[in-house]
Amino acid sequence: MASIDQQPEGRPDSGLSLIPVAWLIIVMALSAYGLISSWRLIGDFNLPGSVLFLIYGGLTGGVVTILWGLYLLGLAFNRSARFPRHYTIWQVAIILWLVARQAYTLLVPDFVFSAEALGFTVAEIAIGLLCIYLLRRGGGADTVYANPETERPPLLFSLVAALLGIILGGAIGACTGFFAGSLIADATRMSCFEGACGFFAVFIGLGGLIIGAIGGGIFAVWRVNRRKPARSA
């Protein structure tokens, strides 16, 4: 007979293990913003080759970060026992990318040193290391992410759903944002001198595109990874 003084294995989670999920969403949002900001620079061959290399590398890294992040969100929403390990691998890859990008900008003479950019990179790395620590084995995260996932859909299915969610959500968000921006411009009698009202509507539509794409991808991954209720015998 077990002793009544026997303590349960591990420690109860205090909610801190949910911080990595929030940071994951923030990193995905920053990657989406970077994709939108850098998109107009594609094909601008007036820029130095080293700058174009960093831009294309950032675009590739942003796409990988978002798709990989959507897969991790599917694991997190499903409270999968595999989430801590997979998140740690993702976070280590992100940290290595940040270190490589910062080293590249410091060593290549076409870039100017920026203390603000360096500080932002150091802060991202510090938060990433904190998230890895919060998901360490024995830290309580195993009490939150404990589902065995015996009926989880394949990875490819989740990625396809994520892509469809991003495309559909981005289209809906862009149209809704542009329509809302047009209504706001009309309601506030915004001046259309040199296309000011049009630029405002496009700006709101761009914001809707980002929000819709991220929201659509997250919803799609959650939907396909939602655990089915156990069938009654």
C-alpha positions in Angstrom: 0.0 0.0 0.0 1.4 3.4 -1.0 2.3 5.8 1.7 0.1 8.8 2.1 3.1 11.0 2.4 4.3 10.0 -1.1 4.7 13.0 -3.4 3.6 13.0 -7.0 6.3 12.8 -9.6 7.4 16.2 -10.9 6.1 19.6 -9.9 2.7 21.1 -10.7 2.8 23.6 -13.5 2.3 27.3 -12.5 1.2 28.4 -15.9 4.7 29.5 -17.0 4.9 26.7 -19.5 2.3 28.6 -21.6 4.7 31.5 -22.1 6.6 29.6 -24.9 3.3 29.4 -26.8 2.7 33.1 -26.5 6.3 33.8 -27.6 5.9 31.4 -30.5 2.9 33.4 -31.7 4.9 36.7 -31.3 7.8 35.3 -33.3 5.4 34.2 -36.1 3.8 37.7 -36.1 7.3 39.3 -36.4 8.2 37.0 -39.2 5.0 37.8 -41.0 5.7 41.5 -40.6 9.2 41.0 -41.9 7.9 39.2 -45.0 5.5 42.0 -45.8 8.2 44.7 -45.2 10.8 42.9 -47.4 8.5 41.8 -50.2 8.8 45.1 -52.1 12.6 44.7 -52.2 12.5 41.4 -54.2 14.1 42.0 -57.6 15.7 45.3 -56.6 19.1 44.6 -58.1 20.3 48.1 -57.3 21.0 46.9 -53.8 24.4 45.3 -53.0 24.6 41.6 -53.4 25.3 41.1 -49.7 22.1 43.0 -48.8 20.0 41.0 -51.3 21.5 37.8 -49.8 20.3 38.8 -46.3 16.9 39.8 -47.7 16.3 36.5 -49.5 17.6 34.6 -46.5 15.2 36.5 -44.2 12.3 35.8 -46.5 13.2 32.1 -46.5 13.7 32.0 -42.8 10.4 33.8 -42.2 8.4 31.3 -44.3 10.1 28.4 -42.5 9.5 30.0 -39.1 5.8 30.5 -39.8 5.1 27.0 -41.2 7.1 25.3 -38.5 5.5 27.5 -35.9 2.0 26.5 -37.1 2.9 22.8 -36.7 4.1 23.6 -33.1 0.9 25.4 -32.4 -1.0 22.3 -33.4 1.0 20.3 -30.9 0.5 23.0 -28.2 -3.3 23.2 -28.8 -3.5 19.4 -28.5 -1.4 19.5 -25.3 0.9 17.0 -27.0 3.6 15.4 -24.9 5.9 16.0 -27.9 5.5 19.8 -27.8 8.3 20.6 -25.3 10.9 18.6 -27.3 9.8 19.9 -30.7 9.6 23.5 -29.4 13.1 23.3 -28.0 14.4 22.2 -31.4 12.6 25.0 -33.1 13.8 27.6 -30.6 17.4 26.4 -30.9 17.2 26.8 -34.7 15.8 30.3 -34.2 18.6 31.3 -31.9 21.2 29.9 -34.3 19.6 31.9 -37.1 19.6 35.1 -35.0 23.3 34.6 -34.1 24.2 34.0 -37.7 22.3 37.0 -39.0 23.8 39.3 -36.4 27.3 38.0 -37.1 26.7 38.5 -40.9 25.6 42.2 -40.4 28.6 42.8 -38.2 31.2 41.3 -40.5 30.0 42.5 -43.9 31.0 46.1 -44.5 27.8 47.0 -46.4 25.9 47.1 -43.0 26.2 49.8 -40.3 26.4 48.8 -36.7 23.1 49.4 -34.8 23.0 49.1 -31.0 19.2 49.0 -31.2 19.2 46.0 -33.5 21.9 44.3 -31.4 19.9 44.8 -28.3 16.7 43.5 -29.9 18.6 40.4 -31.0 20.0 39.8 -27.5 16.5 40.2 -26.1 15.1 37.7 -28.5 17.8 35.2 -27.6 17.3 35.7 -23.9 13.5 35.2 -24.2 14.1 32.1 -26.3 16.5 30.6 -23.7 13.9 31.4 -21.0 11.3 29.5 -22.9 13.6 26.5 -23.3 14.2 26.6 -19.6 10.5 26.7 -18.8 9.9 23.6 -20.9 12.7 21.6 -19.4 12.1 18.1 -18.2 10.9 18.0 -14.6 10.0 21.7 -14.6 6.2 21.1 -14.6 5.5 21.4 -18.3 4.9 17.6 -18.5 1.8 18.1 -16.5 0.3 20.4 -19.1 1.6 18.7 -22.3 0.8 15.1 -21.6 -1.5 13.9 -24.3 -0.1 10.8 -26.2 -1.6 11.8 -29.5 -2.5 8.4 -30.7 -4.9 9.7 -33.3 -3.1 12.9 -34.4 -3.2 13.6 -38.1 0.0 13.4 -40.2 2.4 16.3 -40.3 1.8 16.8 -44.1 -1.9 17.1 -43.5 -1.3 19.8 -40.8 1.0 21.8 -43.2 -1.5 21.7 -46.0 -4.2 22.9 -43.7 -1.9 25.6 -42.4 -1.2 26.8 -46.0 -4.8 26.9 -46.9 -5.7 28.7 -43.7 -3.0 31.3 -44.3 -4.1 31.9 -47.9 -7.8 32.0 -47.1 -7.4 34.0 -43.9 -5.0 36.5 -45.6 -7.5 37.0 -48.4 -10.4 37.6 -46.1 -8.4 39.8 -43.8 -7.1 41.9 -46.7 -10.5 42.4 -48.2 -12.1 43.2 -44.9 -9.3 45.6 -43.9 -9.4 47.4 -47.2 -13.2 47.7 -47.0 -13.0 49.0 -43.4 -10.2 51.4 -44.4 -12.3 52.8 -47.2 -15.3 53.2 -44.9 -13.2 55.0 -42.2 -11.7 57.3 -44.9 -15.2 58.2 -46.1 -16.6 58.6 -42.6 -13.8 60.9 -41.5 -13.8 62.8 -44.8 -10.1 62.0 -45.2 -8.4 64.0 -47.9 -7.6 62.1 -51.1 -4.9 64.6 -52.1 -2.1 62.6 -53.8 -4.0 59.4 -53.0 -3.9 59.8 -49.2 -7.2 58.1 -48.6 -6.2 55.2 -50.9 -2.9 54.7 -49.1 -4.8 54.6 -45.8 -7.2 51.9 -47.1 -4.3 49.9 -48.4 -2.4 50.2 -45.1 -5.5 49.0 -43.2 -5.9 46.2 -45.7 -2.2 45.2 -45.2 -2.8 45.0 -41.5 -5.9 42.8 -42.1 -3.8 40.6 -44.4 -1.2 39.9 -41.6 -3.8 39.3 -38.9 -6.0 37.2 -41.2 -3.1 35.1 -42.4 -1.9 34.4 -38.9 -5.4 33.8 -37.5 -6.4 31.6 -40.4 -3.2 29.5 -40.1 -3.7 29.1 -36.4 -7.3 28.2 -36.7 -6.7 25.6 -39.4 -4.0 23.9 -37.4 -6.1 23.9 -34.3 -9.1 22.5 -36.3 -7.2 19.6 -37.8 -5.4 18.7 -34.6 -8.4 19.0 -32.3 -8.7 15.8 -30.3 -11.7 13.7 -31.0 -13.8 12.6 -28.0 -13.3 9.0 -27.1 -15.8 6.7 -28.5 -18.1 5.0 -26.1 -17.9 1.2 -26.0 
